[in-house]
Amino acid sequence: MAQLIEDATVSLKINGVVSEMYPDLNKDQIKEVSHFVFHRMSMIPVYEQAQKLIKEYVDEELNLNI
C-alpha cells in the first residue's frame, strides 16, 4: 500500500528557480526577479489542473461517478 502524505500542499520556491536559471545573479537581483514573478503568476491553472485530476481519480479509482 502507498504511504499517503499528510500535507498535500504544492509550493514553488521562485527564488530557487531564478537562481537555477541564472546562477550569476546576485542575491538582490534574485529577490527582485522573484518579487516580479510572484506578483504576476496565476495559480488558477494549477487549481484547475488539481480539480481535473481529483475528478479523474475519484471517477476512475474510487468508482464514484458523482
PLY file of the C-alpha trace (Angstrom):
ply
format ascii 1.0
element vertex 66
property float x
property float y
property float z
element edge 65
property int vertex1
property int vertex2
end_header
0.00 0.00 0.00
1.21 3.51 -0.82
2.25 5.75 2.02
-0.12 8.71 1.92
1.10 12.23 2.59
-0.33 14.26 5.46
0.10 17.74 3.98
-0.85 17.84 0.31
0.38 21.38 -0.27
2.01 22.34 -3.56
4.62 25.06 -3.31
7.26 26.62 -5.51
10.35 28.47 -4.37
10.54 31.05 -7.13
13.95 32.27 -5.99
15.26 28.72 -6.39
14.03 28.60 -9.98
15.56 32.02 -10.68
18.93 31.00 -9.26
18.89 27.73 -11.23
18.16 29.57 -14.46
20.51 32.49 -13.77
23.22 31.34 -11.34
25.27 34.52 -11.88
22.63 36.87 -10.46
23.41 38.31 -7.07
21.11 37.90 -4.05
19.35 41.23 -4.56
18.75 40.55 -8.26
17.28 37.14 -7.43
14.95 38.77 -4.88
13.95 41.43 -7.42
13.14 38.89 -10.15
11.33 36.64 -7.65
9.21 39.57 -6.48
8.29 40.45 -10.07
7.31 36.84 -10.89
5.40 36.32 -7.62
3.07 39.24 -8.32
2.35 38.15 -11.87
1.83 34.41 -11.52
-1.63 32.92 -11.71
-2.44 29.91 -9.58
-5.74 29.38 -11.43
-4.24 26.89 -13.95
-2.78 24.87 -11.06
-6.14 24.94 -9.25
-7.98 23.84 -12.40
-5.45 21.07 -13.02
-5.94 19.84 -9.45
-9.73 19.82 -9.91
-9.42 17.81 -13.12
-7.06 15.26 -11.57
-9.22 14.95 -8.44
-12.32 14.24 -10.53
-10.39 11.78 -12.68
-9.12 9.87 -9.64
-12.49 9.81 -7.88
-14.25 8.63 -11.06
-11.70 6.03 -12.12
-10.04 4.78 -8.93
-12.81 5.16 -6.37
-15.60 4.36 -8.86
-17.71 7.25 -7.57
-19.30 8.99 -10.53
-20.65 11.95 -8.60
0 1
1 2
2 3
3 4
4 5
5 6
6 7
7 8
8 9
9 10
10 11
11 12
12 13
13 14
14 15
15 16
16 17
17 18
18 19
19 20
20 21
21 22
22 23
23 24
24 25
25 26
26 27
27 28
28 29
29 30
30 31
31 32
32 33
33 34
34 35
35 36
36 37
37 38
38 39
39 40
40 41
41 42
42 43
43 44
44 45
45 46
46 47
47 48
48 49
49 50
50 51
51 52
52 53
53 54
54 55
55 56
56 57
57 58
58 59
59 60
60 61
61 62
62 63
63 64
64 65
